[in-house]
């Protein structure tokens, strides 16, 4: 170590590093776990959350480090790579360090973005298991979600086919009188399948279901995933799974999973998801994986449970928020920290010179196609024009009372002059800044970043939520739009406005968190607007009600809960060695 990522592909580096990967007994000793707290599952293991938390309940928490980013290109700017590199750098400094990352979705893994295992020498291993299902959490969440939809559609069919007396006599159930035009739930699948965004189900005869319009979303956007992200224990998970609103009846009252008597079976599917999975970096620092990605359409945070464990086990615990600070950190601050009661010591803002050039007017970055020349050669003019995006995100973190550490996730084509320009702008905006070569050199390349983070953790910050819980929904959205995104205001589509007024006037929604749904490719709702857009208004077209997770989710622009697969997807290059069964081609 380190390996040369300019020659070896990520899956090859992972294979080499796995030869010395700690076994279960060694990992248990490294983490100071007692017998029974590590739950082996083949090559991998889960951590028994309840036993660990109970045993360590009086131990002081370690330092809490959050990793976010500037507005990315469609290729991503390396938050996972930075998180892993930071762990490796802290390890090189002799610190007790561990982390929590999100489980990758099969959608991007098989699409244009690839897995979320990091890259180069800042890699999470074993990469194949991490990328392809892990210990089954996403599959279990998918089954639980689809079971709820199965219960709903079956109930609608039976209520259509039988009278009240027959329903009571045959099944002992009462009529729920579900309104087929107000079915909120859909189906879930862990691939990017744009052809399933809008579908018709129940085509056939009387016993082939209920004919109606329906939809699919990706599993990471499921309310079941949201519940796992914020649940405090198994009892909390079970209670929340009974409160999911799947539809409304013809009188406008919510129909829940509890009404369908399916919450218990959903909890049975998800019983094992409550415990985080344990992996390690390519330099063998421990890292948990729990909950899912996509802060644009979901919570997009590693779980509260994993962070609670990590803060007890490690002196420095690194956690990752999805996409850029305008959506990932905003949800970390206003939703996750509010629900967990935890407060970060520092936030790391990941930036790349590639993305900053894009924000300065560079050519479109198109997944699957070579980068235009301005991204592979020095171009100080484009870089200078794009620095505004980084400065804006520094401002977002400072609004929460945090002095951030900017990490320049360096690429081989970056020049010293470009790195110096970014550092100067970050420091002028009131942030620490470190250039990091973790992709190329692993922990040795991340020492400057590790030192900056260690130093920042020793300073007191004034962390605060960006709005009070008592603030009305529309006022929250207005504040987020203006103060975080930089909009001039908010425009509410009639349907969204009606929903907002209903939610504001109903006491049951008074303490619900606000979880924005917005593109990650721009500070605005329009992915084509780069840099720091000016003179625009945020359009809200709908509000999703997640009554189990206790979220209200305003949807901005035309973003979909089911991403699409591109024209040159990763699955074209993924295969197996038929003699060894090993997977190659993952990136």
C-alpha positions in Angstrom: 0.0 0.0 0.0 -0.7 2.4 -1.5 -1.6 0.8 -4.9 -1.4 2.8 -8.1 -5.0 3.7 -9.1 -3.7 5.1 -12.3 -2.9 1.5 -13.3 -5.3 -0.7 -11.2 -9.1 -0.4 -11.3 -11.0 0.0 -8.0 -12.1 -3.6 -8.0 -8.5 -4.8 -8.4 -7.3 -2.6 -5.5 -10.2 -4.0 -3.4 -9.2 -7.6 -4.2 -5.5 -6.8 -3.2 -6.5 -5.1 0.0 -8.9 -7.8 1.0 -6.1 -10.3 1.3 -5.1 -8.7 4.6 -8.6 -7.6 5.7 -9.2 -8.3 9.4 -11.3 -11.3 10.2 -14.3 -11.2 12.6 -12.2 -12.0 15.7 -9.6 -9.3 14.9 -12.2 -6.7 14.1 -14.0 -7.5 17.4 -10.8 -6.9 19.2 -10.0 -3.7 17.3 -13.4 -2.2 18.2 -13.3 -3.4 21.8 -16.5 -5.4 21.3 -17.7 -8.1 23.7 -18.8 -11.6 22.6 -22.2 -11.5 20.9 -21.9 -7.8 19.9 -20.5 -8.7 16.5 -23.0 -10.7 14.4 -21.2 -12.7 11.6 -23.0 -12.9 8.2 -20.6 -14.7 5.9 -17.6 -12.5 5.1 -19.4 -9.6 6.6 -20.9 -8.8 10.1 -23.5 -6.7 11.6 -23.2 -4.8 14.9 -25.8 -5.5 17.7 -26.9 -2.0 18.1 -28.9 -2.4 21.3 -26.3 -4.3 23.2 -23.5 -2.0 22.3 -25.4 1.2 23.1 -26.6 -0.2 26.4 -23.1 -1.2 27.5 -21.5 2.1 26.5 -24.4 4.4 27.5 -22.2 6.2 30.0 -19.1 6.6 27.8 -18.6 10.1 26.5 -19.1 10.7 22.8 -16.2 11.2 20.4 -15.8 14.0 17.9 -18.6 14.2 15.4 -17.5 15.0 11.8 -19.9 15.4 8.9 -18.9 15.3 5.3 -20.8 17.2 2.6 -19.9 18.9 -0.8 -20.4 21.7 -3.3 -22.9 21.3 -6.1 -21.5 18.3 -8.1 -21.1 17.4 -11.7 -23.2 14.3 -12.7 -20.1 12.2 -12.0 -20.1 13.1 -8.3 -17.3 14.9 -6.5 -16.1 12.2 -4.0 -17.8 12.6 -0.7 -17.5 8.9 0.0 -13.9 9.0 -1.2 -13.2 12.0 1.0 -14.9 10.3 4.0 -12.8 7.2 3.6 -9.6 9.1 2.9 -10.2 11.2 6.0 -10.6 8.0 8.1 -7.3 6.7 6.6 -5.6 10.0 7.3 -6.8 10.0 10.9 -5.6 6.4 11.2 -2.1 7.5 10.0 -2.1 10.1 12.8 -2.7 7.3 15.3 -6.3 8.4 16.1 -9.1 6.1 17.1 -11.3 6.7 14.0 -14.3 5.1 12.4 -17.2 6.1 10.3 -20.7 5.5 8.9 -21.5 5.6 5.2 -24.7 5.0 3.3 -25.4 1.7 1.5 -25.2 2.2 -2.3 -28.3 1.7 -4.4 -28.2 -0.7 -7.3 -29.5 2.1 -9.5 -26.3 4.1 -9.7 -24.1 1.0 -9.3 -25.5 -0.3 -12.5 -25.9 3.1 -14.1 -23.5 6.0 -14.9 -22.3 7.0 -11.5 -21.0 3.6 -10.2 -20.9 2.4 -6.6 -20.3 4.6 -3.6 -17.3 2.6 -2.3 -15.0 5.5 -2.7 -12.1 5.1 -5.2 -8.4 4.5 -5.7 -6.7 4.0 -2.3 -9.6 5.6 -0.4 -11.8 2.6 -0.8 -14.3 0.6 1.3 -13.8 -3.1 1.3 -14.9 -5.7 0.4 -16.1 -3.7 -2.6 -18.1 -6.4 -4.3 -20.3 -7.2 -1.3 -20.6 -3.5 -0.5 -21.8 -2.7 -4.0 -24.1 -5.7 -4.6 -26.6 -6.1 -1.8 -24.4 -6.1 1.3 -26.3 -8.0 4.1 -29.7 -7.5 2.5 -31.0 -4.3 4.0 -32.2 -2.8 0.7 -33.8 -6.0 -0.3 -35.6 -6.3 3.0 -36.8 -2.7 2.8 -38.0 -3.3 -0.8 -40.0 -6.4 0.3 -41.5 -4.5 3.3 -42.5 -1.6 1.1 -44.0 -3.8 -1.6 -45.9 -5.8 1.0 -47.6 -2.6 2.1 -48.6 -1.9 -1.5 -49.8 -5.5 -2.0 -52.0 -5.2 1.1 -53.5 -2.0 -0.2 -54.3 -3.2 -3.7 -55.6 -6.5 -2.5 -57.9 -4.7 0.0 -59.2 -2.4 -2.8 -60.0 -5.4 -4.9 -61.8 -7.2 -2.2 -63.8 -4.2 -1.2 -64.9 -3.8 -4.8 -65.8 -7.4 -5.1 -67.6 -8.0 -1.7 -70.3 -6.3 0.4 -69.7 -5.1 3.9 -71.4 -8.2 5.3 -69.3 -10.5 3.1 -66.0 -8.7 4.1 -66.9 -9.1 7.8 -68.0 -12.7 7.5 -65.1 -13.9 5.2 -62.2 -11.9 6.7 -63.4 -10.1 9.8 -62.5 -6.7 8.3 -64.4 -3.5 7.9 -64.6 -1.5 4.7 -61.9 1.2 4.5 -63.6 2.9 1.5 -60.3 3.8 -0.1 -60.3 6.6 -2.7 -58.5 5.2 -5.8 -57.7 8.7 -7.0 -55.8 9.4 -3.7 -53.4 6.5 -3.4 -50.2 8.0 -2.1 -48.1 4.9 -2.1 -46.4 3.1 -5.1 -44.0 0.3 -5.6 -40.3 0.2 -5.0 -37.4 -1.3 -7.0 -33.6 -0.9 -6.6 -32.7 -0.1 -10.2 -33.1 3.1 -12.3 -36.2 2.2 -14.3 -37.7 5.3 -15.9 -40.3 3.2 -17.7 -41.9 2.4 -14.4 -42.4 6.0 -13.2 -46.1 5.9 -14.3 -47.9 2.7 -14.9 -51.4 1.1 -15.0 -52.0 -1.9 -12.8 -54.8 -4.4 -12.3 -55.5 -4.9 -16.0 -57.5 -8.1 -16.5 -60.5 -9.6 -14.8 -62.3 -9.2 -11.5 -59.7 -11.2 -9.7 -56.6 -9.6 -11.3 -56.4 -6.7 -8.9 -57.8 -3.1 -8.9 -57.3 -1.2 -12.1 -55.7 2.2 -11.5 -52.7 4.4 -12.2 -49.7 3.6 -10.1 -45.9 4.2 -9.9 -42.5 2.9 -8.9 -39.9 4.8 -6.9 -36.3 3.7 -6.2 -35.9 1.9 -2.8 -33.7 4.6 -1.3 -36.7 7.0 -1.6 -39.1 4.6 0.2 -40.6 5.8 3.4 -39.4 2.5 4.9 -35.8 3.6 4.2 -36.6 7.0 5.8 -37.8 5.2 8.9 -34.7 3.2 9.1 -32.6 6.3 8.8 -34.2 8.0 11.8 -35.4 5.1 14.0 -33.8 5.0 17.5 -34.4 1.3 18.1 -36.5 -1.7 17.0 -39.5 -0.6 19.0 -39.4 2.8 17.3 -39.1 1.2 13.9 -42.1 -1.1 14.6 -44.3 1.8 15.8 -43.4 4.0 12.8 -44.1 1.2 10.3 -47.7 1.1 11.5 -48.3 4.8 10.8 -47.4 5.1 7.1 -50.1 6.8 5.0 -50.7 4.7 1.9 -53.9 6.4 0.7 -56.9 8.5 1.8 -60.5 7.3 2.0 -63.4 9.0 0.2 -63.9 11.3 3.2 -60.3 12.5 3.1 -59.1 10.6 6.1 -55.7 8.8 5.9 -55.5 5.1 5.4 -52.4 3.7 7.1 -50.4 0.5 7.2 -51.9 0.0 10.6 -55.4 0.1 9.1 -54.3 -2.6 6.7 -52.8 -4.6 9.6 -49.5 -5.0 7.6 -47.1 -3.1 9.8 -46.1 -6.1 11.9 -45.2 -8.2 8.8 -43.3 -5.2 7.4 -41.3 -5.1 10.7 -40.6 -8.8 10.3 -39.1 -8.2 6.9 -37.0 -5.4 8.3 -36.0 -6.9 11.7 -32.4 -7.4 10.7 -32.0 -4.0 9.1 -31.8 -2.3 12.5 -28.2 -3.3 13.0 -25.5 -1.6 10.9 -23.1 -3.7 8.7 -19.4 -3.4 9.5 -16.8 -3.0 6.8 -13.4 -1.3 6.7 -11.3 1.0 4.5 -8.5 -0.3 2.3 -6.2 0.7 5.2 -8.4 -1.2 7.6 -10.1 1.5 9.6 -13.6 0.3 10.7 -16.6 1.8 8.9 -20.3 1.0 9.3 -22.8 1.1 6.5 -26.4 1.9 7.3 -29.4 3.5 5.5 -29.4 4.7 1.9 -28.3 7.5 -0.5 -30.0 10.3 -2.5 -30.4 13.4 -0.4 -32.2 14.9 -3.4 -35.2 12.6 -3.1 -34.7 11.0 0.3 -33.0 11.6 3.7 -29.7 10.8 2.2 -27.9 10.3 5.5 -26.2 7.5 7.2 -28.4 6.4 10.1 -28.8 7.9 13.5 -28.2 4.4 14.9 -24.8 4.1 13.2 -23.8 7.6 14.4 -24.8 6.8 18.0 -22.7 3.6 17.9 -19.7 5.3 16.2 -19.6 8.2 18.7 -19.3 5.6 21.5 -16.8 3.4 19.8 -14.4 6.0 18.3 -12.7 9.2 19.3 -13.4 10.5 15.8 -16.5 9.5 14.0 -17.0 10.5 10.4 -20.5 10.5 8.9 -21.6 11.3 5.3 -24.5 13.4 4.0 -25.8 13.0 0.5 -25.0 15.4 -2.4 -24.3 19.1 -1.8 -24.6 21.2 1.4 -27.8 22.8 0.1 -29.7 19.6 0.5 -27.4 17.0 2.2 -26.1 19.3 5.0 -29.4 21.1 5.3 -31.2 17.8 6.1 -28.3 16.8 8.4 -28.7 20.0 10.3 -32.4 20.6 10.4 -33.7 17.0 10.4 -31.1 14.4 11.5 -29.5 16.4 14.2 -32.8 17.7 15.5 -34.1 14.1 15.8 -31.0 12.6 17.2 -30.0 15.5 19.6 -26.4 15.1 18.3 -24.3 18.2 17.3 -21.4 18.1 14.9 -17.9 19.3 15.8 -17.0 20.1 12.2 -18.3 19.7 8.7 -16.0 18.9 5.7 -17.0 20.5 2.4 -15.7 18.4 -0.5 -14.8 20.4 -3.6 -13.2 19.5 -6.9 -11.5 21.8 -9.4 -13.5 19.9 -12.1 -16.9 20.9 -10.6 -15.8 24.5 -9.9 -14.8 24.8 -13.6 -18.2 23.6 -14.6 -19.8 26.2 -12.4 -17.6 28.8 -14.1 -19.1 28.1 -17.4 -17.2 25.0 -18.5 -18.7 22.6 -21.1 -21.3 20.1 -20.0 -20.0 17.1 -18.1 -21.7 14.1 -19.6 -21.4 10.7 -17.9 -19.9 8.1 -20.2 -18.2 10.6 -22.4 -14.6 11.9 -22.1 -14.2 15.2 -20.2 -13.8 18.3 -22.3 -10.3 19.7 -22.5 -10.8 22.5 -20.0 -11.2 20.0 -17.3 -7.9 18.2 -17.9 -5.8 21.3 -18.4 -5.1 24.4 -16.3 -7.8 27.0 -16.8 -7.7 29.6 -14.0 -10.3 31.8 -15.7 -13.1 29.1 -15.5 -12.0 28.1 -12.1 -12.2 31.7 -10.7 -15.6 32.2 -12.2 -16.9 29.0 -10.5 -15.6 29.6 -7.0 -18.8 31.4 -6.2 -20.5 28.0 -5.8 -18.0 26.9 -3.1 -18.2 30.2 -1.3 -22.0 29.9 -1.3 -21.8 26.4 0.3 -19.3 27.7 2.9 -21.9 30.3 3.7 -24.6 27.6 4.2 -22.4 25.8 6.8 -21.6 29.0 8.6 -25.3 29.8 8.9 -25.5 26.7 11.1 -22.7 28.0 13.3 -19.9 25.8 11.9 -16.5 26.9 10.5 -16.0 24.3 7.8 -13.0 22.5 6.5 -12.9 22.6 2.7 -11.3 19.5 1.3 -10.0 19.9 -2.3 -10.4 16.3 -3.6 -7.5 16.5 -6.0 -7.3 14.8 -9.4 -4.1 14.1 -11.3 -4.8 16.9 -13.8 -5.1 19.6 -11.2 -2.3 22.1 -11.1 -0.6 23.8 -8.2 -1.9 27.2 -9.3 -5.5 25.9 -9.4 -5.2 24.3 -5.9 -3.7 27.6 -4.6 -6.6 29.6 -6.1 -9.2 27.4 -4.4 -7.4 27.6 -1.1 -7.2 31.3 -1.2 -10.9 31.7 -1.9 -11.9 29.2 0.8 -9.8 30.9 3.4 -11.1 34.3 2.4 -14.6 33.0 2.9 -13.7 32.0 6.5 -13.0 28.3 6.1 -10.0 26.1 6.7 -8.8 24.4 3.5 -6.7 21.3 2.8 -5.7 19.7 -0.5 -6.0 15.9 -0.2 -4.5 13.2 -2.4 -6.3 10.3 -0.7 -7.4 8.8 -4.1 -3.8 8.5 -5.2 -1.9 8.0 -1.9 -4.5 6.8 0.7 -4.0 8.0 4.3 -0.6 9.5 3.5 -2.2 11.7 1.0 -4.9 12.8 3.5 -2.6 14.0 6.3 -3.2 17.7 5.6 -6.9 17.1 5.7 -6.8 15.0 8.9 -4.7 17.7 10.6 -7.2 20.4 9.6 -10.1 18.4 10.9 -8.3 17.5 14.2 -7.6 21.2 14.7 -11.2 22.2 13.9 -12.6 19.7 16.3 -10.8 21.3 19.2 -12.6 24.6 18.6 -16.0 25.3 20.0 -18.7 26.0 17.4 -22.1 27.6 17.7 -24.1 24.9 15.9 -27.7 25.8 15.6 -30.7 24.7 13.6 -31.6 27.0 10.7 -35.2 27.4 11.8 -37.3 26.8 14.9 -39.6 23.7 15.0 -42.6 26.0 15.6 -42.2 27.7 12.2 -45.0 26.9 9.7 -44.3 24.7 6.7 -44.6 27.4 4.1 -42.4 29.7 6.1 -39.8 27.0 6.5 -39.8 26.4 2.7 -39.5 30.1 2.1 -36.5 30.4 4.4 -34.7 27.4 2.9 -35.4 28.7 -0.6 -34.0 32.1 0.1 -31.3 31.5 2.7 -30.0 28.2 1.6 -30.7 28.0 -2.2 -30.5 31.8 -2.9 -34.0 32.0 -4.5 -36.0 35.2 -4.6 -39.1 33.4 -3.2 -41.4 30.4 -3.6 -44.2 29.7 -6.0 -46.8 27.1 -4.9 -48.7 25.1 -7.5 -52.4 25.0 -6.5 -52.4 21.3 -5.4 -49.3 21.9 -3.3 -50.7 25.0 -1.8 -53.9 23.2 -0.8 -51.9 20.4 0.8 -49.7 22.9 2.6 -52.7 24.7 4.1 -54.2 21.4 5.2 -51.0 20.3 6.9 -50.5 23.6 8.6 -54.0 23.5 10.1 -53.8 19.9 11.2 -52.2 19.5 14.7 -50.9 16.0 13.9 -48.4 17.5 11.4 -47.2 20.3 13.8 -43.9 18.6 14.7 -43.2 16.9 11.3 -39.7 17.5 9.9 -39.5 19.3 6.5 -37.6 17.2 4.0 -37.1 19.0 0.7 -37.1 17.1 -2.7 -34.9 19.0 -5.2 -32.3 18.4 -7.9 -28.7 18.0 -6.6 -27.2 19.4 -9.8 -28.0 23.0 -9.1 -28.7 25.3 -6.1 -32.0 25.9 -7.9 -34.7 23.5 -9.0 -33.3 23.6 -12.6 -30.3 21.3 -13.1 -29.0 23.4 -16.0 -28.5 26.5 -13.8 -24.9 26.3 -12.5 -22.8 28.5 -10.2 -25.0 30.6 -7.9 -28.2 31.3 -9.9 -29.8 34.7 -9.4 -33.3 36.0 -10.1 -35.3 32.8 -9.8 -38.3 31.4 -7.8 -38.5 27.9 -6.4 -41.7 26.1 -7.7 -43.3 23.6 -5.3 -45.6 21.2 -7.2 -46.5 18.7 -4.5 -46.1 17.7 -0.8 -45.4 14.0 0.1 -46.7 13.0 3.5 -44.5 10.4 5.3 -46.5 9.9 8.4 -44.4 7.0 9.7 -41.1 8.9 9.4 -43.0 12.1 10.4 -41.8 14.1 7.4 -43.5 16.5 5.1 -41.7 16.5 1.7 -42.2 19.5 -0.5 -41.3 18.6 -4.1 -39.5 21.3 -6.2 -39.5 21.3 -10.0 -39.9 18.1 -12.0 -37.6 15.8 -10.1 -38.7 12.1 -10.0 -38.4 9.5 -7.2 -37.3 7.0 -9.9 -34.1 8.0 -11.6 -33.4 6.9 -15.2 -30.7 4.7 -16.7 -28.4 6.5 -19.2 -27.3 5.4 -22.6 -23.9 4.0 -21.5 -24.6 2.3 -18.1 -22.0 0.6 -16.0 -23.7 -2.8 -16.3 -22.3 -3.1 -19.8 -18.8 -3.5 -18.2 -19.6 -5.6 -15.1 -19.2 -9.4 -15.3 -17.9 -12.4 -13.3 -15.0 -14.8 -13.6 -16.8 -18.1 -14.1 -14.0 -20.1 -12.5 -13.7 -18.0 -9.3 -17.0 -16.3 -9.2 -15.3 -13.0 -8.6 -16.9 -9.8 -9.9 -15.0 -7.4 -12.1 -15.8 -4.1 -13.7 -17.2 -2.3 -10.6 -16.2 1.3 -10.2 
